[in-house]
Amino acid sequence: MEIRFVNEAKAQALAVMAGDGAALTPAGAALDGKLGGALVRAMAASRFTGAIGQIVEVLGASAESTRVLVIGCGALDRLDPQTVERFAAHAVKRTALTGAERLALFPETLGGVTAAEAAARAAMGARLGAYRFDRYRTRMKPDQKPSLIEVQIVTEGLAAAQARYEVDSPVVEGALWARDLVSEPPNVLHPEEFARRAAELEKLGVEVEVLGEEQLEKLGAHALLSVGRGSARQSQLVSLFWRGARAKTAQPLCLVGKGVTFDTGGISLKPGAAMDEMKGDMAGAAAVVATIRALATRKARANVVGVVALVENMPDGGASRPGDIVTSLSGQTIENLNTDAEGRLILADAMWYAQEKFNPIAMVDLATLTGAVIISLGHEYAGLFSNDDALAHALQLAGQTEGEPVWRLPLGAAYDKLIDSPNADMKNIAGRPGAGSIIGAQFLNRFVRPGTAWAHLDIAGTAWKPSPYEDPLSPAWATGYGVRLLNRLVASTYEE
């Protein structure tokens, strides 16, 4: 689908904005005048109030434009960039299968949103809303295939809009790539294949290192290796270093991702219902590699390294048993009481490796770590845990800006003592006192070196959203959550 910035629309479908009280924006009012009041009559006939997400569709509006959408955007004086994105995404989703080949969007410069930003955000929303993962569908009927081939963004100042969009476009591409990775079937995207795709970033100037099981064994990464023992697939640890700062040896920001390409739970086997969703247990790793791709594509002026631990958690005769004790890369021993609490084991070694090798200025890990975070926060916020207030605040601001919000949850000694073990330095679960997400974060905190600013994002509720969640910017599955958040963190806090 092509994005074009134009001064005048030439499309079969048009989309305009309306606010509270069914108030049309200037572009909408001008179009309504050309159509003899058809839009106002349609809104009045359909109980349209202008609330966010409401849509009125007028068919046969004119010979040139056979379809006009009026899309509610709420309070127009408080219009923000995310609302513009959702306006565009709603329009694309409603138009994609209608037979229309061209859609023109009229984003407005209201509520402090500049013309260039409104246009660029509309373009981003259109691309995110148009996303489909249908590469394995071979027998779609014509009416199941998108007809839309072009989205026109009607705006003034075409050069400024194009320039702004070119800055944002690599981030959108990263988010879409992350969605692809999370959506891939687990027989296709196993640890070695994931590592191969990550290694392709070398073409963008990223330094890539891939460690296999033999190398990890020599390092002593037994916590990570224990998770993949039951799989026929080789576990991998991949590092991706983007050196964009003027001082190439300056301390980097380190991003660490959990990459369980399929999680059966191991010997602590998960229930069969919805186990297919566990192909998405590598969404943290997907967000990390896709962020590195976005940073390299836009030539971010910062040093950022991504480290992803890639394993498949399967039950066979070689699999870890509940009660096993393993020695982590840090030298600390872990009693594995539940093999389905495996993400924290691979992150323990990945985080330690990242700190020892790269000496980061700060470290952020992303993981679909616990179902408990969904109970706490649903599918709206990721759980944030941190030992550093400044880093936590920067992540909160980045999430708010990009529509990928986080909510900070506590750490503390009372939680930490719950993972003490009489048989090892720690155990990987705490039993049944609740606070499962906090316990997972508290476990990871034991693998953070003193003086390292660290944050953990539990994205189990935001990495994918089941039906009937209706977010126009995302399909009802992989969201690509984390790419925009991390890119904004880099741009706002670490970039020169």
N, C-alpha and C positions, 0 to 999 in steps of 0.2 A: 504494500500500500504506500503510495507516494504522498508526501506532505508538501504542499505548496503555499507560500505566502503571497496573497494577491490583494489588489485594491478593489476589485470588483468580482462578484461571484458569477460563475457560469457552471451551474450544477443542477441536477434533477432534484436534489434534496437540500433543504436549508434548515439551519437550527439557530434560534435566537434565545435570549435569556429573558426571564421575567422574575420579578421579586414579589415580596409579600404584598398581598392585596391585589394580586394579578396585575401588577404594574409592569408594563413592558419597558425594556431599556430603550434608549434612543434608536438603536438599529432595528429593534423589534417594532417600535412605533412607526418608523419610516416604512418598513415592509408592510405593516398592517394598512397603512394609508394606500400603498400601491395595490393591495388586495381588497380594497373597499370595505375594510373593517372585519374581514373574515376571521382574523386571529382573536379579536376581542369577543366576537360572537361565539367562537368555539370554546374559549375559556369560560364564558358565562354559562354555556350549556353543559359543561362537564365538571362543575364544582371545583374548578382549578383555583387554588389560592396563592400559588407561587412558592409553596413550601419546597425545600430542597428535595430534588429528585422527582417531583411531579412532572408529568409529561402530557401535553396535548398534541395530538397529531392531526393535521389538516391535509386531506388528500385532494388532489385535483385543484390545487390552489390557483395555478396558472398553467398556460401551455408550456412555459419554460421550466417551471419548478412544480413538479407534480406532488411534492411532499414537503410540508413545512412542519418543523417541530418547535414547540414552545416549551422550554425546560425551566422548571422552577429552581431558583438559586437563593431563596431566602431573603434576608435583609440586604438590599443592594448597597447600602452605605457601609456595610461591614464585609463586603465582598473580599475574599482572600484568594491567593493563588490556588489553593487546594480545591476551592469551589469551582474555579475556572476549569481545572483538570477534570473534575467530575461532570461538569456540564458537557465537555467534549466527549468524554467516555460514554455518557448516556446516549449522546447523539449517534456515536459510531455503533454502539451495540444495537440500538433500535433500527439502524439503517442497513447494517451489514448484510442481511439476508433478504432484503426487499426487492432486489433486482436493480436498484439504483447503483450507478457506477461512480458518481461524483457527489460528494457532500461538501457543502460550504458552511463553515462555522463563523459566527459573529461574536467573538469574545469582547467584552466591554472593559473600558478603562475606568472602573468605579472602585470606591473604597480604598484608594491609595495604590491600586495595582496599575503599573504603567502599561502603555500600549505594547512595548516590546515584551514585557514579562507576561502579559495576558496572552499574547499571541504564542509565545514559546510554551507556556503552560498548557494552552489548548492543544498544541501539537503533541506535547508529552502525553496528555490525557487521551488523545485520539489513539496514539500508538499502544498505550497500555490497555485501553479498552478494546482494541481490535485483536488482542492476543488470543490465539487458539493453539492448542497442542493436538494436532490431528495427523501427524506424519505417518501414523500406522493405520489410518483409516483408508482403505483402498476401494470401497464401494459406496461412497457418498453419492446420493442423488443430486441433481443440479440445484435443487432448492435448499440443499444442506450446505452448499459451498458459498462462501462470501462473494458477493457481487462487487463490493466496494473496492475500487482500485485507486481512488484519489480523494484526499481530504484537502480542501482549500481553507486557509485561515485568512479571513478578510480583515485587513488591518491597515493603518497608516504606518509609514516608516518601515518599508519592507527590509531595508538593509539592517536596521537595528534589530528587528524581529529575527531575521535569519542568523545574525551574529549571536544573539542570546540563545537561540535554539541549538546552535552548533556547540555551545558550551554544555548544554543540558543533555544533548543527544547521546553521548557516550554512557551517561548514567542510566538512561532508559534502556539502551542496548544491554548494559550489564544486568539490569533487573530482568529483562526478557530472557537473557541467557541463563540466569539463575533459575527462572521458571522452567526452562527447558531441562536443565539438569535434574531438578526435583521431580519433574514429570516423567523422565525416562524410566522404562521398566527395569527392574533390578537384574534381569538376565542380560541386559545391554550395558547398563552403567554399574559395573562392579568396580572394586578398588583399582585394578590395573587400568581399566578404561578411563576412569575418572582422572587418574594420574596422567594418562596420555593426553587427555583434553586440556588439563592444566598446563602441561608442558608446551602446548602450542602457543602459550603467551610469550614464549621466547621471541617470537616474530615481532612482538611489540616492544622489545627491549627489556623484558623482565628476566631476571636471573632465576633459573629454576633448578632445584635440586630434588631428586626423587630417591628416597631410601627404601629398599626392599627389606624382606624379612631377615636375610643374612646380615645386612648392615645393622638393622635394628637390634638383632640378637647381640652383636658385638658391642653395641652401645649400652646394652642393658635395659632396653625399653620393654621390660617384661609385662608391665601392666597393659600397655597397648597390644602387645603380641598375644596376651592371654585371651583377648576378646575374639580374635580371628582364628584361634586354634581349631575350631570345629568346621571351618570353611575350606573348600577346595581352592578358594581364591587367596592370593597373596596379599597380606596387609601392606600398606604403604604409608610413608610420611613424606609429604611434599612441602617444600618451602618455595615461596615466590617473592622475590625481592625487587621492588621498584625503587630505584635510586633517582628521584627527581629533584632533590634539593641541590643547591649549589655545592655544599660540602657533602660529597658522596659517602664519606665515612661517618657523618653525624648520626647520632642515635636515632633509630627508626621508631615509629609507632608499629606495634606488632598486633596483628589480627589472627586469632586462632579459631579454627572451625572444627566442629564435630562432623565426621563423615562416615556414618554407619550406612553403607549403601543398601543393606537390608538387615532388619533386626527382627529375628524370630523370638528374641528373648533368651536364646541359648537353651541350656538345660532347664532354666526357669521359664519354660515356654509360655508365650503369650496366648490368650484365647484366640481362636480362629477368626472370629468376627472382626472384620475390618483390618486384619493383619496386612492386607495388601497396601494399606496406607504407610506401612513401615519402609516402603521404598523411599519415602521422604525424610528418613531419619538422618540424611546427609545434608539437610537444608542449611545448617550452619556453615559447613564447608563450601556449599554452593555460593552462599552470600560472600564469603571471604574471597574466593577465586574470582567471582564476578566483580567485586569491588576493585581488586587489583587490576583486572582488565579495564575497568572504567577509568581508573587513575592513570594507567599507562596510555590509554587511548587519548585522553585529554591532556596528557603531559603534565600531570599535577606536580607542583613544585614542592615536593615533600618526599622523604624517605619512608616507605611503608613496606613492611614484610608481612606476608600471609603464610601461616603454617596450618596445614590441614592433615588430620589423622584419618586415614581411609581404611575401613575394615568391613567385613561381613560377619555378622553374629549368627552362627548356625549351630545346631546340636548334632554332634556325631561322637564317635568314640574318643576323639581327641579333644573334645570341647572342655572348657573350664567347668568345674563342678562347684556347686554351692559349698562353701567351707574351704576352698583352696586359698592358700596364701601366696601372694606374688610380691616380688620386689620391684618397685618402680624405678624409673631412671634416676630419680632423686635419691635413691637409697632407702626411702621409707617403705615399710611393708604394709600390705593391704589384705585384709581378710575379705574375700569375695563371698558375701552371704547371699547375694542374689545376682545371677548372671544377666538379668534384665536391667540392672543398674550399671550398664556397660559404658555409657557415654563418658561418665566421669573418670573411668579408668584410662581411656585413650586420651582424654584431655589432660590428665595428670602428666603423662609423659610428653605430650605435645607442648604443653605450657612450659614444662621444665626445660625441654630442648630449646624452645624459642628464647627463653631467658639466658640460658647458658651460651648459646651461639651468637645471639644478636644483641644482647644487652639493651633491650628496648627502653625508650623514654616512658612508655606506658604500654599496657597490654589489655586488649579487649577480646574476650572469647564469646562465640555465639554457638548455641547448641539447642536442639530440640531435646532438652534434658529430662523434663518431668511432665507427666500428665497433670500433676498437682497445680502447675501454674495456670492451666486452663480452668480449674475449679476456682482459683483465686481471681483471675483477670479475664476469663473468657477468651475470645478471639480478637479483642480490641487492642490490648497492650501487651508488650513483652515485659517479662520480669527483669528488673535491673538490680544487681547487687554490686557493691563496690567498696573498696577500702580507701577511696580517695574522693572527697567531696567535689573538688574541681572537675575531675573527670566525669563523675556522675552528672553534675550540672551541665557539662558540655554535651553529654549524650541526651539528656532530657531536652535541651534546646534544639539539638539537631533533629530529634524525633518529632518534636512539635512542628518544626519548620517544614519537614518533608512528609508529614502525614504517616509516619511510622513511630507511633508514640511508645514510650517506655514508662514503667511505674516502679519507683524504687522500693525495695523490700529490705528488711533488716538482716544483718549478720550479728553474731554475738557469742560470748563465751558459753552461755547457757545452751545454745544450740550446738556449739562445737563439741562439748563433752559427750553429746549423745552418740557421736561416732567413734568414741574411744573403744578399743577392743581389748579383751583380756589375753588375746592370742597373737596380736600383731600391733603395729603402730596405730592402725585405724581399721574400721570396717566400712564397707561401701554403702550400707543402709543403716538406718537408726531403729528399725522396727516400726512400731505403730504409735508414736506420739503425735503424728501429724506433721505439718510444716515441711512436707516433702521437698518443695522447691528450695526452701532455705537450707535444708540438710544437704542437698546436692551442691549448692553454692558454698556451704561451709566446708565440704569435702575439698572442693577445688581450691579454696583459700589456703589450704595446707600446702599447696604446691606453688605458692607465690612467694618469691624471695623477698626478704625484708627490704623496704625502700622502693619496691616496684609498684607504681600506680596501676591498679587492675580493676577491671569491671567485667562482670559476667552477665550476659543477656540470655535468658531462657526464652527461646522463641517457639516453644512447642505449640502455643496457641495462635501464633501469627504467621508461621511459615506456610501453612496451608489452612484454608477455610472450607469446611464442608458445606454442602447445600443444606438449608436454603439461604445461607448468608449471601446477600446481594450487594456486592461492592462493584460499582461500574468500572473501577480501575483494575479489577482483578477477576480472574475466572474463579469458579467454585473449586479450586484446588490450589496449586502452587502460586504463591503471591510474589515471590522474589524479595520478600521482606529482608531488610538489612542493608541492601546495596545503597539505597538513597541515604539512609541514616548514616552509614559509615563514610560515604563520600562527603556528606555535609560535615561530619565531625572533622575529617581531614581538612576540608576547605576552610572551616571556621576557626580551627584550633591549631593545626600543625603545618599548614601550608605557608610558604614564604610569600 
